């Protein structure tokens, strides 16, 4: 299972998503706004996104932290 966290600085939900991965010993990659991608690239990849983070599990968008933490298959 591969997790991608698309985040921005000073984002508590981005940090929570990363901490959840660490707690559950899940492999993840974190991308940071203005370092790894621009706002335009973010909107191109996630045209319906209104919040950070946006999280992909095995290439499939699950949504933000709330949807990610509700995933049953993370255990």
PDB file of N, H, CA, C and O in Angstrom:
ATOM      1  N   UNK A   1       0.866  -1.187   0.000  1.00  0.00           N
ATOM      2  CA  UNK A   1       0.000   0.000   0.000  1.00  0.00           C
ATOM      3  C   UNK A   1       0.906   1.241   0.000  1.00  0.00           C
ATOM      4  O   UNK A   1       1.770   1.389   0.865  1.00  0.00           O
ATOM      5  N   UNK A   2       0.698   2.114  -0.967  1.00  0.00           N
ATOM      6  H   UNK A   2      -0.003   1.994  -1.669  1.00  0.00           H
ATOM      7  CA  UNK A   2       1.518   3.325  -1.083  1.00  0.00           C
ATOM      8  C   UNK A   2       0.640   4.545  -0.883  1.00  0.00           C
ATOM      9  O   UNK A   2      -0.392   4.698  -1.535  1.00  0.00           O
ATOM     10  N   UNK A   3       1.057   5.400   0.017  1.00  0.00           N
ATOM     11  H   UNK A   3       1.896   5.276   0.547  1.00  0.00           H
ATOM     12  CA  UNK A   3       0.281   6.576   0.382  1.00  0.00           C
ATOM     13  C   UNK A   3       1.031   7.828  -0.049  1.00  0.00           C
ATOM     14  O   UNK A   3       2.236   7.947   0.171  1.00  0.00           O
ATOM     15  N   UNK A   4       0.307   8.761  -0.667  1.00  0.00           N
ATOM     16  H   UNK A   4      -0.672   8.664  -0.846  1.00  0.00           H
ATOM     17  CA  UNK A   4       0.869  10.056  -1.018  1.00  0.00           C
ATOM     18  C   UNK A   4       0.060  11.126  -0.295  1.00  0.00           C
ATOM     19  O   UNK A   4      -1.169  11.155  -0.373  1.00  0.00           O
ATOM     20  N   UNK A   5       0.769  12.006   0.410  1.00  0.00           N
ATOM     21  H   UNK A   5       1.767  11.983   0.474  1.00  0.00           H
ATOM     22  CA  UNK A   5       0.139  13.108   1.130  1.00  0.00           C
ATOM     23  C   UNK A   5       0.570  14.410   0.449  1.00  0.00           C
ATOM     24  O   UNK A   5       1.745  14.776   0.478  1.00  0.00           O
ATOM     25  N   UNK A   6      -0.379  15.094  -0.153  1.00  0.00           N
ATOM     26  H   UNK A   6      -1.333  14.797  -0.177  1.00  0.00           H
ATOM     27  CA  UNK A   6      -0.112  16.386  -0.797  1.00  0.00           C
ATOM     28  C   UNK A   6      -0.471  17.458   0.214  1.00  0.00           C
ATOM     29  O   UNK A   6      -1.645  17.656   0.528  1.00  0.00           O
ATOM     30  N   UNK A   7       0.546  18.155   0.729  1.00  0.00           N
ATOM     31  H   UNK A   7       1.500  17.995   0.474  1.00  0.00           H
ATOM     32  CA  UNK A   7       0.339  19.016   1.894  1.00  0.00           C
ATOM     33  C   UNK A   7       0.872  20.428   1.670  1.00  0.00           C
ATOM     34  O   UNK A   7       1.462  20.746   0.637  1.00  0.00           O
ATOM     35  N   UNK A   8       0.639  21.260   2.686  1.00  0.00           N
ATOM     36  H   UNK A   8       0.160  21.001   3.525  1.00  0.00           H
ATOM     37  CA  UNK A   8       1.160  22.619   2.695  1.00  0.00           C
ATOM     38  C   UNK A   8       1.718  22.911   4.084  1.00  0.00           C
ATOM     39  O   UNK A   8       1.352  22.241   5.049  1.00  0.00           O
ATOM     40  N   UNK A   9       2.603  23.907   4.198  1.00  0.00           N
ATOM     41  H   UNK A   9       2.901  24.451   3.414  1.00  0.00           H
ATOM     42  CA  UNK A   9       3.192  24.235   5.508  1.00  0.00           C
ATOM     43  C   UNK A   9       2.138  24.688   6.524  1.00  0.00           C
ATOM     44  O   UNK A   9       1.085  25.204   6.147  1.00  0.00           O
ATOM     45  N   UNK A  10       2.426  24.492   7.797  1.00  0.00           N
ATOM     46  H   UNK A  10       3.281  24.073   8.103  1.00  0.00           H
ATOM     47  CA  UNK A  10       1.546  24.895   8.904  1.00  0.00           C
ATOM     48  C   UNK A  10       0.127  24.366   8.730  1.00  0.00           C
ATOM     49  O   UNK A  10      -0.845  25.093   8.932  1.00  0.00           O
ATOM     50  N   UNK A  11       0.017  23.100   8.355  1.00  0.00           N
ATOM     51  H   UNK A  11       0.807  22.509   8.191  1.00  0.00           H
ATOM     52  CA  UNK A  11      -1.286  22.482   8.128  1.00  0.00           C
ATOM     53  C   UNK A  11      -1.474  21.361   9.148  1.00  0.00           C
ATOM     54  O   UNK A  11      -0.878  20.294   8.999  1.00  0.00           O
ATOM     55  N   UNK A  12      -2.296  21.580  10.188  1.00  0.00           N
ATOM     56  H   UNK A  12      -2.780  22.447  10.309  1.00  0.00           H
ATOM     57  CA  UNK A  12      -2.446  20.558  11.226  1.00  0.00           C
ATOM     58  C   UNK A  12      -2.986  19.232  10.701  1.00  0.00           C
ATOM     59  O   UNK A  12      -2.593  18.172  11.190  1.00  0.00           O
ATOM     60  N   UNK A  13      -3.878  19.273   9.717  1.00  0.00           N
ATOM     61  H   UNK A  13      -4.197  20.134   9.321  1.00  0.00           H
ATOM     62  CA  UNK A  13      -4.417  18.017   9.192  1.00  0.00           C
ATOM     63  C   UNK A  13      -3.388  17.277   8.337  1.00  0.00           C
ATOM     64  O   UNK A  13      -3.402  16.048   8.268  1.00  0.00           O
ATOM     65  N   UNK A  14      -2.499  18.026   7.689  1.00  0.00           N
ATOM     66  H   UNK A  14      -2.488  19.025   7.745  1.00  0.00           H
ATOM     67  CA  UNK A  14      -1.390  17.398   6.949  1.00  0.00           C
ATOM     68  C   UNK A  14      -0.479  16.663   7.934  1.00  0.00           C
ATOM     69  O   UNK A  14      -0.056  15.534   7.681  1.00  0.00           O
ATOM     70  N   UNK A  15      -0.184  17.319   9.059  1.00  0.00           N
ATOM     71  H   UNK A  15      -0.528  18.235   9.264  1.00  0.00           H
ATOM     72  CA  UNK A  15       0.660  16.702  10.087  1.00  0.00           C
ATOM     73  C   UNK A  15      -0.021  15.470  10.686  1.00  0.00           C
ATOM     74  O   UNK A  15       0.633  14.458  10.937  1.00  0.00           O
ATOM     75  N   UNK A  16      -1.331  15.556  10.912  1.00  0.00           N
ATOM     76  H   UNK A  16      -1.862  16.378  10.707  1.00  0.00           H
ATOM     77  CA  UNK A  16      -2.075  14.414  11.458  1.00  0.00           C
ATOM     78  C   UNK A  16      -2.015  13.222  10.504  1.00  0.00           C
ATOM     79  O   UNK A  16      -1.851  12.083  10.939  1.00  0.00           O
ATOM     80  N   UNK A  17      -2.149  13.485   9.210  1.00  0.00           N
ATOM     81  H   UNK A  17      -2.283  14.411   8.857  1.00  0.00           H
ATOM     82  CA  UNK A  17      -2.091  12.408   8.218  1.00  0.00           C
ATOM     83  C   UNK A  17      -0.714  11.744   8.237  1.00  0.00           C
ATOM     84  O   UNK A  17      -0.607  10.519   8.184  1.00  0.00           O
ATOM     85  N   UNK A  18       0.336  12.561   8.313  1.00  0.00           N
ATOM     86  H   UNK A  18       0.249  13.557   8.357  1.00  0.00           H
ATOM     87  CA  UNK A  18       1.697  12.018   8.365  1.00  0.00           C
ATOM     88  C   UNK A  18       1.895  11.208   9.652  1.00  0.00           C
ATOM     89  O   UNK A  18       2.463  10.116   9.617  1.00  0.00           O
ATOM     90  N   UNK A  19       1.431  11.738  10.779  1.00  0.00           N
ATOM     91  H   UNK A  19       0.970  12.624  10.807  1.00  0.00           H
ATOM     92  CA  UNK A  19       1.576  11.033  12.060  1.00  0.00           C
ATOM     93  C   UNK A  19       0.816   9.711  12.067  1.00  0.00           C
ATOM     94  O   UNK A  19       1.279   8.732  12.652  1.00  0.00           O
ATOM     95  N   UNK A  20      -0.341   9.678  11.425  1.00  0.00           N
ATOM     96  H   UNK A  20      -0.717  10.474  10.950  1.00  0.00           H
ATOM     97  CA  UNK A  20      -1.114   8.437  11.331  1.00  0.00           C
ATOM     98  C   UNK A  20      -0.316   7.373  10.571  1.00  0.00           C
ATOM     99  O   UNK A  20      -0.290   6.207  10.966  1.00  0.00           O
ATOM    100  N   UNK A  21       0.324   7.777   9.496  1.00  0.00           N
ATOM    101  H   UNK A  21       0.303   8.724   9.175  1.00  0.00           H
ATOM    102  CA  UNK A  21       1.165   6.846   8.725  1.00  0.00           C
ATOM    103  C   UNK A  21       2.313   6.311   9.588  1.00  0.00           C
ATOM    104  O   UNK A  21       2.630   5.122   9.558  1.00  0.00           O
ATOM    105  N   UNK A  22       2.925   7.212  10.351  1.00  0.00           N
ATOM    106  H   UNK A  22       2.667   8.178  10.376  1.00  0.00           H
ATOM    107  CA  UNK A  22       4.042   6.810  11.217  1.00  0.00           C
ATOM    108  C   UNK A  22       3.548   5.838  12.294  1.00  0.00           C
ATOM    109  O   UNK A  22       4.174   4.805  12.529  1.00  0.00           O
ATOM    110  N   UNK A  23       2.432   6.164  12.947  1.00  0.00           N
ATOM    111  H   UNK A  23       1.923   7.004  12.757  1.00  0.00           H
ATOM    112  CA  UNK A  23       1.871   5.305  14.005  1.00  0.00           C
ATOM    113  C   UNK A  23       1.563   3.909  13.481  1.00  0.00           C
ATOM    114  O   UNK A  23       1.824   2.913  14.157  1.00  0.00           O
ATOM    115  N   UNK A  24       1.008   3.840  12.280  1.00  0.00           N
ATOM    116  H   UNK A  24       0.796   4.648  11.731  1.00  0.00           H
ATOM    117  CA  UNK A  24       0.591   2.552  11.716  1.00  0.00           C
ATOM    118  C   UNK A  24       1.700   1.902  10.893  1.00  0.00           C
ATOM    119  O   UNK A  24       1.496   0.867  10.260  1.00  0.00           O
ATOM    120  N   UNK A  25       2.891   2.537  10.914  1.00  0.00           N
ATOM    121  H   UNK A  25       3.057   3.378  11.429  1.00  0.00           H
ATOM    122  CA  UNK A  25       4.047   1.999  10.216  1.00  0.00           C
ATOM    123  C   UNK A  25       3.763   1.799   8.719  1.00  0.00           C
ATOM    124  O   UNK A  25       4.118   0.774   8.137  1.00  0.00           O
ATOM    125  N   UNK A  26       3.115   2.801   8.115  1.00  0.00           N
ATOM    126  H   UNK A  26       2.827   3.633   8.588  1.00  0.00           H
ATOM    127  CA  UNK A  26       2.767   2.750   6.697  1.00  0.00           C
ATOM    128  C   UNK A  26       3.794   3.526   5.889  1.00  0.00           C
ATOM    129  O   UNK A  26       4.278   4.573   6.318  1.00  0.00           O
ATOM    130  N   UNK A  27       4.119   3.004   4.722  1.00  0.00           N
ATOM    131  H   UNK A  27       3.727   2.153   4.373  1.00  0.00           H
ATOM    132  CA  UNK A  27       5.023   3.704   3.824  1.00  0.00           C
ATOM    133  C   UNK A  27       4.257   4.844   3.165  1.00  0.00           C
ATOM    134  O   UNK A  27       3.145   4.652   2.673  1.00  0.00           O
ATOM    135  N   UNK A  28       4.855   6.027   3.159  1.00  0.00           N
ATOM    136  H   UNK A  28       5.759   6.183   3.558  1.00  0.00           H
ATOM    137  CA  UNK A  28       4.188   7.172   2.552  1.00  0.00           C
ATOM    138  C   UNK A  28       5.206   8.122   1.952  1.00  0.00           C
ATOM    139  O   UNK A  28       6.393   8.083   2.278  1.00  0.00           O
ATOM    140  N   UNK A  29       4.715   8.974   1.068  1.00  0.00           N
ATOM    141  H   UNK A  29       3.751   9.005   0.803  1.00  0.00           H
ATOM    142  CA  UNK A  29       5.533  10.040   0.495  1.00  0.00           C
ATOM    143  C   UNK A  29       4.757  11.331   0.673  1.00  0.00           C
ATOM    144  O   UNK A  29       3.571  11.413   0.352  1.00  0.00           O
ATOM    145  N   UNK A  30       5.448  12.339   1.192  1.00  0.00           N
ATOM    146  H   UNK A  30       6.411  12.272   1.453  1.00  0.00           H
ATOM    147  CA  UNK A  30       4.804  13.621   1.452  1.00  0.00           C
ATOM    148  C   UNK A  30       5.314  14.642   0.439  1.00  0.00           C
ATOM    149  O   UNK A  30       6.520  14.809   0.256  1.00  0.00           O
ATOM    150  N   UNK A  31       4.382  15.313  -0.208  1.00  0.00           N
ATOM    151  H   UNK A  31       3.402  15.177  -0.060  1.00  0.00           H
ATOM    152  CA  UNK A  31       4.717  16.380  -1.148  1.00  0.00           C
ATOM    153  C   UNK A  31       4.299  17.703  -0.528  1.00  0.00           C
ATOM    154  O   UNK A  31       3.204  17.823   0.021  1.00  0.00           O
ATOM    155  N   UNK A  32       5.191  18.712  -0.620  1.00  0.00           N
ATOM    156  H   UNK A  32       6.081  18.615  -1.067  1.00  0.00           H
ATOM    157  CA  UNK A  32       4.939  19.986   0.044  1.00  0.00           C
ATOM    158  C   UNK A  32       4.735  21.110  -0.983  1.00  0.00           C
ATOM    159  O   UNK A  32       5.516  21.269  -1.921  1.00  0.00           O
ATOM    160  N   UNK A  33       3.668  21.875  -0.777  1.00  0.00           N
ATOM    161  H   UNK A  33       3.034  21.745  -0.014  1.00  0.00           H
ATOM    162  CA  UNK A  33       3.358  23.027  -1.631  1.00  0.00           C
ATOM    163  C   UNK A  33       4.554  23.980  -1.683  1.00  0.00           C
ATOM    164  O   UNK A  33       5.204  24.229  -0.667  1.00  0.00           O
ATOM    165  N   UNK A  34       4.832  24.499  -2.856  1.00  0.00           N
ATOM    166  H   UNK A  34       4.304  24.296  -3.681  1.00  0.00           H
ATOM    167  CA  UNK A  34       5.916  25.451  -3.120  1.00  0.00           C
ATOM    168  C   UNK A  34       7.308  24.837  -3.017  1.00  0.00           C
ATOM    169  O   UNK A  34       8.303  25.525  -3.244  1.00  0.00           O
ATOM    170  N   UNK A  35       7.390  23.546  -2.676  1.00  0.00           N
ATOM    171  H   UNK A  35       6.581  22.987  -2.492  1.00  0.00           H
ATOM    172  CA  UNK A  35       8.669  22.834  -2.709  1.00  0.00           C
ATOM    173  C   UNK A  35       8.599  21.767  -3.794  1.00  0.00           C
ATOM    174  O   UNK A  35       9.427  21.730  -4.705  1.00  0.00           O
ATOM    175  N   UNK A  36       7.596  20.902  -3.681  1.00  0.00           N
ATOM    176  H   UNK A  36       6.924  20.932  -2.942  1.00  0.00           H
ATOM    177  CA  UNK A  36       7.434  19.794  -4.622  1.00  0.00           C
ATOM    178  C   UNK A  36       6.437  20.090  -5.739  1.00  0.00           C
ATOM    179  O   UNK A  36       6.466  19.446  -6.787  1.00  0.00           O
ATOM    180  N   UNK A  37       5.565  21.055  -5.517  1.00  0.00           N
ATOM    181  H   UNK A  37       5.542  21.579  -4.665  1.00  0.00           H
ATOM    182  CA  UNK A  37       4.551  21.388  -6.516  1.00  0.00           C
ATOM    183  C   UNK A  37       4.057  22.817  -6.306  1.00  0.00           C
ATOM    184  O   UNK A  37       4.178  23.375  -5.216  1.00  0.00           O
ATOM    185  N   UNK A  38       3.499  23.398  -7.368  1.00  0.00           N
ATOM    186  H   UNK A  38       3.401  22.945  -8.254  1.00  0.00           H
ATOM    187  CA  UNK A  38       2.925  24.737  -7.277  1.00  0.00           C
ATOM    188  C   UNK A  38       1.418  24.622  -7.030  1.00  0.00           C
ATOM    189  O   UNK A  38       0.835  23.546  -7.161  1.00  0.00           O
ATOM    190  N   UNK A  39       0.813  25.728  -6.677  1.00  0.00           N
ATOM    191  H   UNK A  39       1.287  26.602  -6.570  1.00  0.00           H
ATOM    192  CA  UNK A  39      -0.642  25.738  -6.471  1.00  0.00           C
ATOM    193  C   UNK A  39      -1.362  25.352  -7.776  1.00  0.00           C
ATOM    194  O   UNK A  39      -2.364  24.637  -7.749  1.00  0.00           O
ATOM    195  N   UNK A  40      -0.845  25.829  -8.910  1.00  0.00           N
ATOM    196  H   UNK A  40      -0.032  26.410  -8.932  1.00  0.00           H
ATOM    197  CA  UNK A  40      -1.443  25.488 -10.204  1.00  0.00           C
ATOM    198  C   UNK A  40      -1.370  23.986 -10.471  1.00  0.00           C
ATOM    199  O   UNK A  40      -2.338  23.385 -10.938  1.00  0.00           O
ATOM    200  N   UNK A  41      -0.217  23.383 -10.172  1.00  0.00           N
ATOM    201  H   UNK A  41       0.569  23.872  -9.793  1.00  0.00           H
ATOM    202  CA  UNK A  41      -0.070  21.931 -10.366  1.00  0.00           C
ATOM    203  C   UNK A  41      -1.020  21.165  -9.453  1.00  0.00           C
ATOM    204  O   UNK A  41      -1.585  20.145  -9.847  1.00  0.00           O
ATOM    205  N   UNK A  42      -1.192  21.663  -8.231  1.00  0.00           N
ATOM    206  H   UNK A  42      -0.733  22.491  -7.911  1.00  0.00           H
ATOM    207  CA  UNK A  42      -2.114  21.044  -7.279  1.00  0.00           C
ATOM    208  C   UNK A  42      -3.538  21.060  -7.826  1.00  0.00           C
ATOM    209  O   UNK A  42      -4.234  20.046  -7.786  1.00  0.00           O
ATOM    210  N   UNK A  43      -3.969  22.214  -8.336  1.00  0.00           N
ATOM    211  H   UNK A  43      -3.403  23.038  -8.368  1.00  0.00           H
ATOM    212  CA  UNK A  43      -5.326  22.347  -8.863  1.00  0.00           C
ATOM    213  C   UNK A  43      -5.525  21.536 -10.136  1.00  0.00           C
ATOM    214  O   UNK A  43      -6.635  21.095 -10.434  1.00  0.00           O
ATOM    215  N   UNK A  44      -4.444  21.343 -10.883  1.00  0.00           N
ATOM    216  H   UNK A  44      -3.542  21.702 -10.642  1.00  0.00           H
ATOM    217  CA  UNK A  44      -4.514  20.503 -12.077  1.00  0.00           C
ATOM    218  C   UNK A  44      -4.707  19.034 -11.682  1.00  0.00           C
ATOM    219  O   UNK A  44      -5.504  18.317 -12.286  1.00  0.00           O
ATOM    220  N   UNK A  45      -3.966  18.603 -10.664  1.00  0.00           N
ATOM    221  H   UNK A  45      -3.318  19.186 -10.173  1.00  0.00           H
ATOM    222  CA  UNK A  45      -4.037  17.210 -10.219  1.00  0.00           C
ATOM    223  C   UNK A  45      -5.332  16.934  -9.450  1.00  0.00           C
ATOM    224  O   UNK A  45      -5.921  15.862  -9.581  1.00  0.00           O
ATOM    225  N   UNK A  46      -5.767  17.908  -8.650  1.00  0.00           N
ATOM    226  H   UNK A  46      -5.289  18.780  -8.544  1.00  0.00           H
ATOM    227  CA  UNK A  46      -6.962  17.750  -7.809  1.00  0.00           C
ATOM    228  C   UNK A  46      -7.941  18.890  -8.105  1.00  0.00           C
ATOM    229  O   UNK A  46      -8.089  19.796  -7.286  1.00  0.00           O
ATOM    230  N   UNK A  47      -8.608  18.860  -9.256  1.00  0.00           N
ATOM    231  H   UNK A  47      -8.488  18.123  -9.922  1.00  0.00           H
ATOM    232  CA  UNK A  47      -9.446  19.997  -9.655  1.00  0.00           C
ATOM    233  C   UNK A  47     -10.611  20.292  -8.712  1.00  0.00           C
ATOM    234  O   UNK A  47     -11.091  21.425  -8.673  1.00  0.00           O
ATOM    235  N   UNK A  48     -11.073  19.307  -7.958  1.00  0.00           N
ATOM    236  H   UNK A  48     -10.683  18.387  -7.990  1.00  0.00           H
ATOM    237  CA  UNK A  48     -12.207  19.540  -7.055  1.00  0.00           C
ATOM    238  C   UNK A  48     -11.759  19.818  -5.621  1.00  0.00           C
ATOM    239  O   UNK A  48     -12.597  20.040  -4.746  1.00  0.00           O
ATOM    240  N   UNK A  49     -10.454  19.808  -5.371  1.00  0.00           N
ATOM    241  H   UNK A  49      -9.774  19.628  -6.081  1.00  0.00           H
ATOM    242  CA  UNK A  49      -9.950  19.976  -3.997  1.00  0.00           C
ATOM    243  C   UNK A  49     -10.205  21.382  -3.482  1.00  0.00           C
ATOM    244  O   UNK A  49      -9.989  22.365  -4.190  1.00  0.00           O
ATOM    245  N   UNK A  50     -10.665  21.464  -2.247  1.00  0.00           N
ATOM    246  H   UNK A  50     -10.840  20.665  -1.672  1.00  0.00           H
ATOM    247  CA  UNK A  50     -10.858  22.750  -1.579  1.00  0.00           C
ATOM    248  C   UNK A  50     -10.010  22.844  -0.311  1.00  0.00           C
ATOM    249  O   UNK A  50      -9.918  23.907   0.303  1.00  0.00           O
ATOM    250  N   UNK A  51      -9.396  21.732   0.073  1.00  0.00           N
ATOM    251  H   UNK A  51      -9.471  20.869  -0.426  1.00  0.00           H
ATOM    252  CA  UNK A  51      -8.649  21.702   1.335  1.00  0.00           C
ATOM    253  C   UNK A  51      -7.345  20.931   1.175  1.00  0.00           C
ATOM    254  O   UNK A  51      -7.149  20.198   0.206  1.00  0.00           O
ATOM    255  N   UNK A  52      -6.464  21.112   2.142  1.00  0.00           N
ATOM    256  H   UNK A  52      -6.623  21.708   2.930  1.00  0.00           H
ATOM    257  CA  UNK A  52      -5.255  20.307   2.297  1.00  0.00           C
ATOM    258  C   UNK A  52      -5.425  19.459   3.544  1.00  0.00           C
ATOM    259  O   UNK A  52      -6.109  19.882   4.476  1.00  0.00           O
ATOM    260  N   UNK A  53      -4.819  18.266   3.593  1.00  0.00           N
ATOM    261  H   UNK A  53      -4.264  17.923   2.835  1.00  0.00           H
ATOM    262  CA  UNK A  53      -4.102  17.624   2.491  1.00  0.00           C
ATOM    263  C   UNK A  53      -5.070  16.926   1.536  1.00  0.00           C
ATOM    264  O   UNK A  53      -6.255  16.766   1.830  1.00  0.00           O
ATOM    265  N   UNK A  54      -4.542  16.521   0.404  1.00  0.00           N
ATOM    266  H   UNK A  54      -3.579  16.651   0.165  1.00  0.00           H
ATOM    267  CA  UNK A  54      -5.237  15.584  -0.477  1.00  0.00           C
ATOM    268  C   UNK A  54      -4.401  14.314  -0.433  1.00  0.00           C
ATOM    269  O   UNK A  54      -3.181  14.365  -0.591  1.00  0.00           O
ATOM    270  N   UNK A  55      -5.047  13.184  -0.219  1.00  0.00           N
ATOM    271  H   UNK A  55      -6.038  13.143  -0.090  1.00  0.00           H
ATOM    272  CA  UNK A  55      -4.326  11.932   0.034  1.00  0.00           C
ATOM    273  C   UNK A  55      -4.725  10.868  -0.977  1.00  0.00           C
ATOM    274  O   UNK A  55      -5.905  10.615  -1.222  1.00  0.00           O
ATOM    275  N   UNK A  56      -3.700  10.257  -1.550  1.00  0.00           N
ATOM    276  H   UNK A  56      -2.741  10.463  -1.351  1.00  0.00           H
ATOM    277  CA  UNK A  56      -3.889   9.149  -2.481  1.00  0.00           C
ATOM    278  C   UNK A  56      -3.426   7.871  -1.816  1.00  0.00           C
ATOM    279  O   UNK A  56      -2.376   7.847  -1.175  1.00  0.00           O
ATOM    280  N   UNK A  57      -4.205   6.801  -1.963  1.00  0.00           N
ATOM    281  H   UNK A  57      -5.058   6.821  -2.484  1.00  0.00           H
ATOM    282  CA  UNK A  57      -3.796   5.472  -1.509  1.00  0.00           C
ATOM    283  C   UNK A  57      -3.740   4.591  -2.752  1.00  0.00           C
ATOM    284  O   UNK A  57      -4.743   4.376  -3.431  1.00  0.00           O
ATOM    285  N   UNK A  58      -2.542   4.090  -3.029  1.00  0.00           N
ATOM    286  H   UNK A  58      -1.727   4.265  -2.477  1.00  0.00           H
ATOM    287  CA  UNK A  58      -2.317   3.290  -4.248  1.00  0.00           C
ATOM    288  C   UNK A  58      -2.840   4.012  -5.489  1.00  0.00           C
ATOM    289  O   UNK A  58      -3.450   3.394  -6.361  1.00  0.00           O
ATOM    290  N   UNK A  59      -2.601   5.321  -5.564  1.00  0.00           N
ATOM    291  H   UNK A  59      -2.106   5.823  -4.855  1.00  0.00           H
ATOM    292  CA  UNK A  59      -2.962   6.097  -6.732  1.00  0.00           C
ATOM    293  C   UNK A  59      -4.409   6.542  -6.796  1.00  0.00           C
ATOM    294  O   UNK A  59      -4.807   7.216  -7.746  1.00  0.00           O
ATOM    295  N   UNK A  60      -5.212   6.173  -5.789  1.00  0.00           N
ATOM    296  H   UNK A  60      -4.889   5.625  -5.018  1.00  0.00           H
ATOM    297  CA  UNK A  60      -6.636   6.529  -5.781  1.00  0.00           C
ATOM    298  C   UNK A  60      -6.879   7.605  -4.719  1.00  0.00           C
ATOM    299  O   UNK A  60      -6.486   7.452  -3.563  1.00  0.00           O
ATOM    300  N   UNK A  61      -7.530   8.687  -5.129  1.00  0.00           N
ATOM    301  H   UNK A  61      -7.849   8.811  -6.068  1.00  0.00           H
ATOM    302  CA  UNK A  61      -7.817   9.773  -4.204  1.00  0.00           C
ATOM    303  C   UNK A  61      -8.837   9.327  -3.162  1.00  0.00           C
ATOM    304  O   UNK A  61      -9.933   8.888  -3.508  1.00  0.00           O
ATOM    305  N   UNK A  62      -8.469   9.440  -1.871  1.00  0.00           N
ATOM    306  H   UNK A  62      -7.579   9.796  -1.589  1.00  0.00           H
ATOM    307  CA  UNK A  62      -9.433   9.134  -0.810  1.00  0.00           C
ATOM    308  C   UNK A  62     -10.005  10.415  -0.213  1.00  0.00           C
ATOM    309  O   UNK A  62     -11.053  10.381   0.433  1.00  0.00           O
ATOM    310  N   UNK A  63      -9.332  11.541  -0.420  1.00  0.00           N
ATOM    311  H   UNK A  63      -8.481  11.569  -0.944  1.00  0.00           H
ATOM    312  CA  UNK A  63      -9.810  12.814   0.108  1.00  0.00           C
ATOM    313  C   UNK A  63      -8.801  13.400   1.068  1.00  0.00           C
ATOM    314  O   UNK A  63      -7.591  13.295   0.865  1.00  0.00           O
ATOM    315  N   UNK A  64      -9.323  14.027   2.132  1.00  0.00           N
ATOM    316  H   UNK A  64     -10.305  14.112   2.296  1.00  0.00           H
ATOM    317  CA  UNK A  64      -8.471  14.651   3.129  1.00  0.00           C
ATOM    318  C   UNK A  64      -8.214  13.730   4.315  1.00  0.00           C
ATOM    319  O   UNK A  64      -8.426  12.519   4.240  1.00  0.00           O
ATOM    320  N   UNK A  65      -7.750  14.332   5.416  1.00  0.00           N
ATOM    321  H   UNK A  65      -7.578  15.315   5.477  1.00  0.00           H
ATOM    322  CA  UNK A  65      -7.392  13.535   6.594  1.00  0.00           C
ATOM    323  C   UNK A  65      -8.581  12.750   7.154  1.00  0.00           C
ATOM    324  O   UNK A  65      -8.432  11.584   7.519  1.00  0.00           O
ATOM    325  N   UNK A  66      -9.753  13.376   7.223  1.00  0.00           N
ATOM    326  H   UNK A  66      -9.873  14.323   6.926  1.00  0.00           H
ATOM    327  CA  UNK A  66     -10.926  12.708   7.800  1.00  0.00           C
ATOM    328  C   UNK A  66     -11.261  11.428   7.041  1.00  0.00           C
ATOM    329  O   UNK A  66     -11.501  10.381   7.641  1.00  0.00           O
ATOM    330  N   UNK A  67     -11.275  11.530   5.704  1.00  0.00           N
ATOM    331  H   UNK A  67     -11.080  12.381   5.216  1.00  0.00           H
ATOM    332  CA  UNK A  67     -11.573  10.346   4.882  1.00  0.00           C
ATOM    333  C   UNK A  67     -10.452   9.320   4.991  1.00  0.00           C
ATOM    334  O   UNK A  67     -10.701   8.116   5.038  1.00  0.00           O
ATOM    335  N   UNK A  68      -9.219   9.807   5.030  1.00  0.00           N
ATOM    336  H   UNK A  68      -9.016  10.785   4.992  1.00  0.00           H
ATOM    337  CA  UNK A  68      -8.063   8.917   5.125  1.00  0.00           C
ATOM    338  C   UNK A  68      -8.065   8.135   6.442  1.00  0.00           C
ATOM    339  O   UNK A  68      -7.823   6.928   6.456  1.00  0.00           O
ATOM    340  N   UNK A  69      -8.342   8.838   7.551  1.00  0.00           N
ATOM    341  H   UNK A  69      -8.538   9.818   7.539  1.00  0.00           H
ATOM    342  CA  UNK A  69      -8.313   8.173   8.864  1.00  0.00           C
ATOM    343  C   UNK A  69      -9.452   7.181   9.013  1.00  0.00           C
ATOM    344  O   UNK A  69      -9.390   6.296   9.866  1.00  0.00           O
ATOM    345  N   UNK A  70     -10.501   7.315   8.189  1.00  0.00           N
ATOM    346  H   UNK A  70     -10.551   8.034   7.496  1.00  0.00           H
ATOM    347  CA  UNK A  70     -11.646   6.402   8.248  1.00  0.00           C
ATOM    348  C   UNK A  70     -11.428   5.132   7.402  1.00  0.00           C
ATOM    349  O   UNK A  70     -12.247   4.214   7.447  1.00  0.00           O
ATOM    350  N   UNK A  71     -10.341   5.080   6.641  1.00  0.00           N
ATOM    351  H   UNK A  71      -9.676   5.826   6.604  1.00  0.00           H
ATOM    352  CA  UNK A  71     -10.070   3.913   5.800  1.00  0.00           C
ATOM    353  C   UNK A  71      -9.867   2.674   6.671  1.00  0.00           C
ATOM    354  O   UNK A  71      -9.046   2.681   7.588  1.00  0.00           O
ATOM    355  N   UNK A  72     -10.607   1.627   6.385  1.00  0.00           N
ATOM    356  H   UNK A  72     -11.274   1.621   5.640  1.00  0.00           H
ATOM    357  CA  UNK A  72     -10.533   0.399   7.191  1.00  0.00           C
ATOM    358  C   UNK A  72      -9.288  -0.426   6.891  1.00  0.00           C
ATOM    359  O   UNK A  72      -8.815  -1.172   7.749  1.00  0.00           O
ATOM    360  N   UNK A  73      -8.754  -0.298   5.677  1.00  0.00           N
ATOM    361  H   UNK A  73      -9.138   0.308   4.980  1.00  0.00           H
ATOM    362  CA  UNK A  73      -7.644  -1.166   5.285  1.00  0.00           C
ATOM    363  C   UNK A  73      -6.270  -0.612   5.656  1.00  0.00           C
ATOM    364  O   UNK A  73      -5.259  -1.057   5.114  1.00  0.00           O
ATOM    365  N   UNK A  74      -6.225   0.341   6.559  1.00  0.00           N
ATOM    366  H   UNK A  74      -7.047   0.703   6.999  1.00  0.00           H
ATOM    367  CA  UNK A  74      -4.924   0.915   6.948  1.00  0.00           C
ATOM    368  C   UNK A  74      -4.262   0.136   8.071  1.00  0.00           C
ATOM    369  O   UNK A  74      -3.128   0.438   8.443  1.00  0.00           O
ATOM    370  N   UNK A  75      -4.948  -0.861   8.620  1.00  0.00           N
ATOM    371  H   UNK A  75      -5.869  -1.106   8.318  1.00  0.00           H
ATOM    372  CA  UNK A  75      -4.399  -1.559   9.786  1.00  0.00           C
ATOM    373  C   UNK A  75      -3.471  -2.673   9.385  1.00  0.00           C
ATOM    374  O   UNK A  75      -2.924  -3.361  10.247  1.00  0.00           O
TER     375      UNK A  75
END
